[in-house]
Amino acid sequence: MTRRRGLSEAGGLFDPAVVAASGAPPGSAGHRERMRKKLLEGGAEGILDHELIEMVLFLALPRRDTKAIAKAMLARFGSFADALSAPTQELRQVDGLGDAGIAALRTVQVAALRMVRAPLIRQDMVNNWDRLMDYLTAAMARERVEQFRILFLDAKNRLIADEAQARGTVNHTPVYPREVVKRALELHATALILVHNHPSGDPTPSRADIEMTAEVKQAAAALGITLHDHVIIGRERQLSFRREGLL
């Protein structure tokens, strides 16, 4: 069996000869090798935001100056997290990024969300509340429009499905209680957690949020389905209807 070359070995993706032959910008081979060593030897804490973006883009954009692209992204979006979660249409406006670069960023974003979600698999959601909030914050806090999601749970409060039911405008998402309950029945769910984000960053519920929650609770209860909570995700904090006495 032929052994696959390491990234920095002769013939590997970080080998200076390979990088140079690929048409990459002059001097990029040595720079990329130094970046690789910095990550492997110094650890993640030694990597700056623009360097992390740059490294994500290395393999997707071998002929581009990824340092310049990374700095342009930070100047536009403000942070690694905001760049990673930026809408595709806005990422396409970054010169030189292209669909290959966007796909690389989306791959990292999806991987990060799956890592945050992994400890929740087959676990009681209600008794792992802090981990659940970490996951929902990572998934929704930087959304530019309102998104309404439902966590469908079984009798042991384990996750059956995590589904985005609707996307709205910057301050409104239409939610239909009958559709929520219908989907719960289809999945044989016995409990629900409602979740939506406020793009403004302030998770304070509106009157419409409170009224809709009461309607879903009533419709679900009529069919023996428990509404555990409705969580609003803000930019820096979350609000639980149950903990605030609103449910």
GIJO-V37913 format. One record per residue. N is the residue number from 1. RES is the residue in one small letter. SS is DSSP state (2 for helix, 1 for strand, 0 for the rest). NEAR is the number of other C-alpha atoms within 8 Angstrom. D_FIRST is the distance of its C-alpha to the first C-alpha in whole Angstrom. Layout:
BEGIN
N & RES & SS & NEAR & D_FIRST
N & RES & SS & NEAR & D_FIRST
END
This chain:
BEGIN
1 & m & 0 & 2 & 0
2 & t & 0 & 3 & 4
3 & r & 0 & 4 & 6
4 & r & 0 & 4 & 9
5 & r & 0 & 8 & 12
6 & g & 0 & 7 & 15
7 & l & 0 & 8 & 19
8 & s & 0 & 10 & 20
9 & e & 0 & 9 & 18
10 & a & 0 & 7 & 18
11 & g & 0 & 9 & 17
12 & g & 0 & 11 & 17
13 & l & 0 & 10 & 20
14 & f & 0 & 12 & 23
15 & d & 0 & 14 & 22
16 & p & 2 & 9 & 26
17 & a & 2 & 9 & 25
18 & v & 2 & 11 & 23
19 & v & 2 & 14 & 26
20 & a & 2 & 12 & 28
21 & a & 2 & 7 & 27
22 & s & 0 & 8 & 27
23 & g & 0 & 8 & 31
24 & a & 0 & 13 & 31
25 & p & 0 & 9 & 34
26 & p & 0 & 6 & 35
27 & g & 0 & 6 & 34
28 & s & 2 & 11 & 32
29 & a & 2 & 14 & 29
30 & g & 2 & 8 & 31
31 & h & 2 & 8 & 32
32 & r & 2 & 11 & 29
33 & e & 2 & 12 & 28
34 & r & 2 & 8 & 31
35 & m & 2 & 10 & 31
36 & r & 2 & 8 & 27
37 & k & 2 & 9 & 28
38 & k & 2 & 11 & 32
39 & l & 2 & 11 & 30
40 & l & 2 & 7 & 27
41 & e & 2 & 6 & 30
42 & g & 2 & 9 & 33
43 & g & 0 & 9 & 32
44 & a & 2 & 6 & 34
45 & e & 2 & 6 & 37
46 & g & 2 & 8 & 37
47 & i & 0 & 10 & 36
48 & l & 0 & 7 & 39
49 & d & 2 & 9 & 39
50 & h & 2 & 11 & 39
51 & e & 2 & 11 & 36
52 & l & 2 & 10 & 34
53 & i & 2 & 10 & 35
54 & e & 2 & 12 & 33
55 & m & 2 & 11 & 30
56 & v & 2 & 11 & 30
57 & l & 2 & 12 & 30
58 & f & 2 & 10 & 28
59 & l & 0 & 8 & 25
60 & a & 0 & 9 & 27
61 & l & 0 & 11 & 30
62 & p & 0 & 10 & 28
63 & r & 0 & 8 & 31
64 & r & 0 & 8 & 34
65 & d & 0 & 9 & 36
66 & t & 2 & 11 & 35
67 & k & 2 & 9 & 37
68 & a & 2 & 7 & 40
69 & i & 2 & 13 & 39
70 & a & 2 & 12 & 38
71 & k & 2 & 9 & 42
72 & a & 2 & 9 & 43
73 & m & 2 & 11 & 42
74 & l & 2 & 13 & 43
75 & a & 2 & 7 & 47
76 & r & 2 & 6 & 47
77 & f & 2 & 9 & 46
78 & g & 0 & 9 & 46
79 & s & 0 & 8 & 43
80 & f & 2 & 11 & 40
81 & a & 2 & 6 & 41
82 & d & 2 & 10 & 43
83 & a & 2 & 11 & 41
84 & l & 2 & 10 & 38
85 & s & 0 & 10 & 40
86 & a & 0 & 9 & 42
87 & p & 0 & 6 & 43
88 & t & 2 & 7 & 41
89 & q & 2 & 6 & 44
90 & e & 2 & 8 & 45
91 & l & 2 & 10 & 41
92 & r & 0 & 11 & 41
93 & q & 0 & 6 & 44
94 & v & 0 & 11 & 42
95 & d & 0 & 7 & 42
96 & g & 0 & 6 & 38
97 & l & 0 & 12 & 37
98 & g & 2 & 9 & 36
99 & d & 2 & 7 & 34
100 & a & 2 & 9 & 31
101 & g & 2 & 11 & 32
102 & i & 2 & 12 & 34
103 & a & 2 & 8 & 31
104 & a & 2 & 11 & 30
105 & l & 2 & 11 & 33
106 & r & 2 & 10 & 33
107 & t & 2 & 8 & 30
108 & v & 2 & 10 & 31
109 & q & 2 & 10 & 34
110 & v & 2 & 8 & 32
111 & a & 2 & 8 & 30
112 & a & 2 & 8 & 33
113 & l & 2 & 11 & 35
114 & r & 2 & 8 & 33
115 & m & 2 & 8 & 32
116 & v & 2 & 11 & 36
117 & r & 2 & 11 & 36
118 & a & 2 & 7 & 34
119 & p & 0 & 8 & 36
120 & l & 0 & 11 & 39
121 & i & 0 & 8 & 37
122 & r & 0 & 6 & 39
123 & q & 0 & 10 & 41
124 & d & 0 & 11 & 45
125 & m & 0 & 11 & 46
126 & v & 2 & 6 & 49
127 & n & 2 & 5 & 48
128 & n & 2 & 10 & 45
129 & w & 2 & 8 & 48
130 & d & 2 & 6 & 47
131 & r & 2 & 11 & 43
132 & l & 2 & 11 & 44
133 & m & 2 & 9 & 46
134 & d & 2 & 9 & 43
135 & y & 2 & 11 & 41
136 & l & 2 & 10 & 44
137 & t & 2 & 12 & 45
138 & a & 2 & 10 & 41
139 & a & 2 & 8 & 41
140 & m & 2 & 11 & 45
141 & a & 0 & 15 & 47
142 & r & 0 & 10 & 46
143 & e & 0 & 10 & 47
144 & r & 0 & 6 & 49
145 & v & 0 & 11 & 51
146 & e & 0 & 16 & 52
147 & q & 1 & 14 & 49
148 & f & 1 & 14 & 50
149 & r & 1 & 12 & 48
150 & i & 1 & 13 & 48
151 & l & 1 & 13 & 46
152 & f & 1 & 15 & 47
153 & l & 1 & 15 & 47
154 & d & 0 & 12 & 47
155 & a & 0 & 8 & 50
156 & k & 0 & 6 & 48
157 & n & 0 & 11 & 47
158 & r & 0 & 12 & 44
159 & l & 1 & 14 & 42
160 & i & 1 & 10 & 42
161 & a & 1 & 8 & 42
162 & d & 1 & 9 & 42
163 & e & 1 & 7 & 44
164 & a & 1 & 9 & 45
165 & q & 1 & 8 & 48
166 & a & 1 & 10 & 50
167 & r & 1 & 11 & 50
168 & g & 0 & 11 & 53
169 & t & 0 & 8 & 55
170 & v & 0 & 10 & 55
171 & n & 0 & 10 & 58
172 & h & 0 & 7 & 58
173 & t & 0 & 11 & 55
174 & p & 0 & 7 & 57
175 & v & 0 & 8 & 56
176 & y & 0 & 6 & 58
177 & p & 2 & 10 & 58
178 & r & 2 & 8 & 58
179 & e & 2 & 7 & 55
180 & v & 2 & 10 & 54
181 & v & 2 & 11 & 55
182 & k & 2 & 8 & 54
183 & r & 2 & 8 & 50
184 & a & 2 & 12 & 51
185 & l & 2 & 8 & 52
186 & e & 2 & 7 & 49
187 & l & 0 & 8 & 47
188 & h & 0 & 7 & 49
189 & a & 0 & 14 & 49
190 & t & 0 & 12 & 52
191 & a & 1 & 13 & 52
192 & l & 1 & 15 & 51
193 & i & 1 & 13 & 51
194 & l & 1 & 12 & 52
195 & v & 1 & 12 & 50
196 & h & 1 & 12 & 51
197 & n & 1 & 14 & 51
198 & h & 0 & 16 & 54
199 & p & 0 & 15 & 53
200 & s & 0 & 8 & 56
201 & g & 0 & 10 & 54
202 & d & 0 & 9 & 57
203 & p & 0 & 12 & 56
204 & t & 0 & 6 & 60
205 & p & 0 & 8 & 61
206 & s & 0 & 6 & 63
207 & r & 2 & 6 & 66
208 & a & 2 & 7 & 63
209 & d & 2 & 8 & 61
210 & i & 2 & 10 & 63
211 & e & 2 & 8 & 64
212 & m & 2 & 10 & 61
213 & t & 2 & 10 & 60
214 & a & 2 & 9 & 63
215 & e & 2 & 9 & 63
216 & v & 2 & 13 & 59
217 & k & 2 & 10 & 60
218 & q & 2 & 8 & 63
219 & a & 2 & 11 & 61
220 & a & 2 & 12 & 58
221 & a & 2 & 10 & 61
222 & a & 0 & 7 & 63
223 & l & 0 & 6 & 60
224 & g & 0 & 7 & 59
225 & i & 0 & 11 & 56
226 & t & 1 & 10 & 56
227 & l & 1 & 13 & 56
228 & h & 1 & 8 & 55
229 & d & 1 & 11 & 55
230 & h & 1 & 12 & 55
231 & v & 1 & 12 & 53
232 & i & 1 & 14 & 53
233 & i & 1 & 17 & 51
234 & g & 0 & 16 & 52
235 & r & 0 & 12 & 51
236 & e & 0 & 6 & 51
237 & r & 0 & 8 & 52
238 & q & 1 & 11 & 53
239 & l & 1 & 12 & 56
240 & s & 1 & 10 & 56
241 & f & 0 & 11 & 59
242 & r & 0 & 10 & 59
243 & r & 0 & 7 & 59
244 & e & 0 & 8 & 62
245 & g & 0 & 6 & 64
246 & l & 0 & 7 & 63
247 & l & 0 & 8 & 62
END
